[in-house]
């Protein structure tokens, strides 16, 4: 009887632990932006720069030596293309040349990095638009096992959260 009671408690604790570790739980969501769409993609865009290497015994800095935040929300143009693979893009350092095809959709993340975009069901690649030395590029840093670039799937009447970290100026 005592073993059955202990097993029940263990199972309950295990289930509660697994539920709290769910990446879709609210504690893992970075976005706290008002979402007004019922289908599509929403989230935030962050700029990450500087030395991101952890140092043992040193508390992480929130600002660099000039007083700038190392990770901060940022306003950016987002370009949405039908799902693209890595071999469809031309690399230029840590950025990519702008694809020759016209984007399926575009939107702008606001000063808080918040964005939302109503999209039909489908699979897409989402890039941020970057500028370096007066030339426009696109950035993405997520790839799946099939070589697709920043893949996002939109399902009917569902929202997909996408938080983007623009980190090509960061050192890890």
Secondary structure, 3 states (H helix, E strand, C coil): CHHHHHHHHHHHHHHHHHHHCCCCCHHHCCCCCCCCCCCEEEEEEEEEEEECCCCCCCCCCCECCCCCECEEECCEEEEEEECCEHHHCCEECCEEECCCCCCCEEEEECCCCEEEEECCCEEEEEEEEEEECCEEEEECCCECCCCEECEEEECCCCEEECCEEEEEEEEC
